[in-house]
Amino acid sequence: MAKFTFNLPDIGEGIAEAEIVAWHVKVGDTIEEDGQLADMMTDKATVEMESPVAGKILEVAGEVGDTVAIGGMLVVIEVEGEVPEDVLEENEAAAEAAEDTAPAPKADEVEERIEVENPDPSDQEDAAAAAREEKPLPTPTPAPEPASSDAKVLASPVVRKRAKDLGIDLSQVKPHEDGRIRHADLDAYISYTGGFSGAAPARSDEQIKVIGLRKRIAENMAAAKRNIPHFTYVEECDVTELERTRAQLNENRGDRPKLTMLPLLITAICKALPDFPMINARYDDETKVVTRHGAVHLGMATMTDNGLMVPVIRDAQGRNLYQLANEIVRLAEAARDGSAKSDELSGSTLTVTSLGPLGGVATTPVINRPEVAIIGPNRIVERPMFVTGPDGQERIEKRKLMNISISCDHRVVDGYDAAAFVQELKKLIEAPARILAA
């Protein structure tokens, strides 16, 4: 018998660590060669780790939600006989590569470490004196729990149990003349209120560990709000003609995909962007460099069972409406069933987020860092509007209206530029012939 420590291999360029999102084995299990060990999540994708050898699991690297460094121990396996040389070489190479790429400590960190290891004697004496003078704080007495609202009500145990089962607060029930609540009083209360007590039944608390994609979303959102000075601009657009155009295109689409509003909006965005290059950009916090991109790699915020994902439509500016429609469906399905590749979930230069019919009047979307802008079309509503007819006379018509939101990074995009971009987008949306023009 021999013990083999399987180190987490390099699972992607620039990846330094991965999070355990699922274990397929536990200590004591027997694993076959190429059997599934764990699912590891990086910034880009979830990777299934397979065992290079067969054997018995002796040790695992933590619990679900823990992070393992590239080259760090993932599992220890007891194997029969010798471990193949090629497996040993790959395993050792993973550990060595992790050591070579480990960042060196910064100068100020080294100095701080030296100061901690070699403290000034006078500082030690001051700390000791302060500790002697410090008095322990009294332990606070916990506050008593509030009494139940039913505590002062006179009622038999049977009546109390019936009221509890019905979710009725006995303090809300009018008692009998003697001050005691009986079944007849409960019946009268139920007849008067229809059995509604005004309070929902209590549910037990539930603690859920934040791991995997949800943890990544939390970290990315917190980093975006912490590092980016957001501002949001909202404008109302009349989409009556755009909706009419979309309906006409769908009537004669043949075997082509049915068009939603999104392909038309993406086309309009791509047509407006060349005059506003500061919108289609990424900002590097470390180097303080803004990269304005010529191609539009459009992120598409997509809700999945596991949380929010952003698959990317590559070169959106070069696709026609039907190509965009096909790609939207393909990427959304890939994100939801977990088949999206890492390069389909990264590299966006601008993001669109839409809740469709669930969308509100206006949204203030959070920027998908390191991008500098995110666009959010909102729900379409119908309202009466004053419209000037061909004869120059004003009349009231029922129109379809939609607000467009844009959040921008104020370090890179000025408010004027964001407003001018949305106004250009509004012109295109309200004159759909310009969207369809080559």
N, C-alpha and C positions, 0 to 999 in steps of 0.2 A: 504494500500500500504506500501511496505517496500523496502529499498534499500539494495542490496546485492553486496558486492565487491568481485569479483571472482579473487583470486590470482593465479598467474602462478604456477601450481603444479610441483613437481619433475618429470622431463621427461627423466631422465637417470642418471646413476651412474657417479659422478664426474662433472656433468653439473652445472655451477653456473649461467648461463644466456642464453638467446635465443634471436635471432633476428626476428623481425616481417618481414615476406616476402610477406604476403598477408592478407588483411582483407576481410572477407565475410559479415561483417555487418558495419553499420555506426550509428552515434548518431541519435536516433529517430526511428530506425528499431525495429521491433518486432521479437523476437527470440523464437523458440520452444525449449523445453527440448531436449538435444542431438543434437541441431542444430549447424552447423559449425560457429565458431567465427573467427578464424584466423589460418594461417599456420605459425609455428614457426620453425626456423632453428637453430640447435645446431652444434657443431663441427662434429657430427656424422651422423645426419639425419634431415629430415624435418618432423615435427609432426603436425597433424591436431588437433586443440584444439576445444572441443565441450562444449556447455553450460550445466551446471548441472541443470539449472532451466529455466523456461519459463518466458518471461517478455519483457520489453522495454529497449533498450540500452540508458543509460544516459551519459556514458563517456567511452572513449577508451584510451589505454595507448600509445599514440603517433602515428606516421606515419610509413608507410612501410620503413624499413631500420633502425628504432630505435631498441634499445636493452632493454629487460626487464629482471630484475633479478628474479631468482627462488624465489617464495614467494611474489613477487611484484604485484601490481595491474595490471590486464590485462583489465578488463572491470567492469563497475558499471551497474547493472541491476535493474530496478524497477519491483518488483514482486507483485503479488496479494496474500494476505494472508501471512502465515509464511513460512520461508525457512526450509526445512526438516533438522532435527538435524544431520543426517549423512553427509549431504552436508556441514553444518556449521563446523562440526568437521574436515572433510578432509581439508577444506579451511584454518582453523586456524592452523592445523598441518603443512600445506605447509609454512605458514608465520613463524611459530616457528622454523621449520627446517632450513629455510633460515637464521634466526637470529643466530641459534646455530652454523651454518657452516661458518658464515661470518668471514674472517680472521682478527685477531687482528692487529692493526697498529704496525709497527716496531718501535723500540726504537728511531731511528734517526728521524722518522716521527713525533713521539710524541714530541721530543725535539724541532723540527722545528716549530710545531704548537704552543708550549708554547712560543717560541721566538716571533712568529708573534702576539700572543694574548697579550704578555707583552713586547713590544719593549723597548729597552734602550732609556731613555730620550735624551741622547747625540746624538743618531742616528737620532731621530726625528728632533732635532735642525739642524743637518747637512743637512738632507733632505729638510727642509724648506728653508734653506739658498740657497741650490742648485736650488730649484724651483724658488726663487726670481731672481737669476742671469740668469737663462735660458731664452733666448729670443725665441719667436715663429719663426719658419722657414717660409720664404715666400712661398705662395702657387704657385706651378709651373703653368705656362701658357700652356695649352694643345697645342700640335703641330697641325697646320692646316692639314686637310685631303688632300692627294694628288689628284690633278685634274685628271679627266678621260683622257685617251689617245685620246679620240674622241673630247676633248674640243676645240682644235685649228683647227679641220677639218671643212671646209665649206661644208655644206650639208643641205638640207631642212629637216624639221621634219619628213616628210613621208619617205625619204631615210634613216634617222637615225633609225626610227622604224623598217623598213624592215631589215636593217643591224643587229639590236639588236635581232630581231626574228630569224635571221639566225645564230646568234652567231659570226658575222663577226666584227672584229676590223677595224673601218674605217681608222685608221692611216696606215693600211697595204694596203689600196686600192689606186691605182694610180688615181689621179683626172684628170678632163678635163683640157684643156689648160688654162682656166681662173682660175684654182685652186679649182673649186667647183666639188664635187662628185655628179654624177647623177645616175639614175637607169641603164643607159647603162654602166657606169663604174663598177657598182656592178655586172651586167651580165658578163662583161669581166673578172672580178676577179673570179666569180664562174666558168666560163668556163675554166679558167687557173688552178685553184686549185681544181676543183671538189666540190667546196662549203666548203672545209676544211679551217678553219680560223687559225688552229694551237693552238687554245685555247678551252678547254672544257667549256661548260656552267656552270656558278656558281651555287652552291647548297647552300641552307640555312643551317646555323649551327644547330646542335642538341645537347642538353644536356641530358645525361642519368645518372640517379642516380645509383651508384654502390651499389647493395644490394644482399642479399641472397648468392647463391653459388659463384657468381662473386666476391663479397666482401671477402668471405672466401678464394678464390683462391688468391686474391691480398694480403691478410694478410699473408697467408702461404708462398707464393713465396718471399715476402719481408723479412719475418723472416728467411727463408732459406738462402737467399743471404747475409743477415746482419750477421748471426751467424756462417755460415759454410764457411771455406776457401776452395772453390772448386778448383779442377784441373781436366782436361779432357785429356784422352789418346785415340787415334784413331788408329785402325789397319785395314788393308785391308785383306779380306778373299776371297778365291776362293770357291764359293758355287755351282760350276757346278755339282759336284757329288751329293751334297746334294739335289739339285733341281731334278736331275735325279732319285734319290732314292724316293723323295716325289712323283714324277709322277708315279713311279712303285707301290708304296703303294696305291695310289688313284685308280689305274686301278683295283686292286683286293680287294677293301675295302668292297664290299657287302653292307650291310645295315648300316655300320659304317659311321661316319661323314667324310666329305672331309677334308683332312689335308691341312692347310696353312703352311707357313714357321715357324710360331710362336711356335706351339707345339714342333717342332724339336729343335728350339733354346732354349726353356725352359728346355727341357730334357738335352741338352748339358750343360746349365748353372748349373743345379742341379748336374750333374756328376762332374763338375769341382770344385764346391764349397767346398767339404770336405777338400781339401788341402789348401783352402784359407778362413779360418773361419772369418777373419777380414772383409771380404766383406759382408757376411750375418750377419749384426750386427746392433744394435741401440745404439745411444749415448745419455745419459741423461745429458743435460747441467747443471742441478742444482746439481746433486750428483757427476758429473764427473765420471760416471761409464759406461763402455762399456759392453753391453750384447751380446755375440756371440751365435747365435741361432743354435740349431741342426736341427730343421725343417725349411724348406723353405716355408714361407708364401709370395707368390709372388704377389706384386702389379702390376696391369695391367692398365696403363694410358689409359683412354677411353674418347673420345670426345663425348659430348652430346649436345643437343640444349641449355642447360643451362650453359655449360662450362665443364671444365676438371674434371673428377672423377676418382678415383683409386680403383676399386673393387679388392678383394684379393682372389687369388687361394690358399686355405688352403692345406698344406702338398703337395706342388707341386712335391716334390721329390718322393712321393709314388704313383704317377699316371702314367699310360701309355699314349702313344701318343693320343689315341682316347678319353680317359677320359679327358685329358687336352683340346682337341679340343671341347668336349661337354661343359666343364666348361667355356672355353673362350667365347663361344657363349652365354651361359646362363647368365653369369655375365655381359657381354656387353649389352645384351638386358634389363636386370634388371636395370642397371645404366641409360640407355637411357629412359626407360618408367617410372622410378621413383619407381620401386617396390623393389629395393635393400634394404636389411635390414642393420641396423647400424653395426652389426658385420661382414657384408660382405664388408664394406667400411673402415675398420680399422684393425690395427694389422699386417700390412705387415712388412716384414724384409728386403726386397729388391724389387726394382721396375724395370719393363721393359717398355720402351716407344718407340712406333714405329708409324711413319706416313704412313707406307705401301708404295704404289706407289708415294705418295706425298713427301716421305722422300728425303732429299737432299744428297749431297756427304758426308757431315759430320754434326753432331749436337753436341751441348754442353749442354746436358740436366741439369735441376736444380734438386738437390737431394730432395727427398720426406722426409723431416725432421720428426722424429729423425733418420731415416735410415742414412747410411753412404755411400751408393753407388746407382747409377742408371745406367742401361744399355740401350743403344739405337742402335738397328740395323737400318741401313740406306738403301737407295734405291739400288736395284740390277741393275747393268749396264753390258752391253756386250762390251768386248774390246779384241783386238788381244793380245795374250801373248805368250812368249817363253815357250814351254813345252818340257820336256825331255821324249822321248818315251821309250818303253821297250828295244829297241836296244841301248839305251844310246845316241841317236842322238837328237839334239834339232830341234824343228820345231815350226812353228807359228800356233796357234789354236785360235778359238773364244771361250772365256771363260766368265762365269758369275761371276762378282765380287761384293762384298758388304763390305762396311766399318762398323766396330763395334766401337761405342763410349762408353766410360764409364766415368762418372763423380764421383769423390770420395771426401770424407771429409778428408782433409790432416791432421787433428788432430788425426785421427784414422788409416787411410790407407796411407802407404808410396807409392811413385811413383813406386818403384821397384815391390812391391806386386801387384799393379794394372796392371802393364805391364805383369808380369808373369802370372796372372790370365787370361788376354786376350789372351796371347800366347797359354795357355792350351786350352782355348775355341776355338781358331783358329784351333788347331790340331784336335779337335773333329769334328768341322764343315767340315773340308777338308777331313776327313776320316769317313764318316757317319756310317760305320759298327760299329765303337766304340760307337756311340750314341745308336744304337739299341741293342748292347750286354747287357746282363743282368748284 
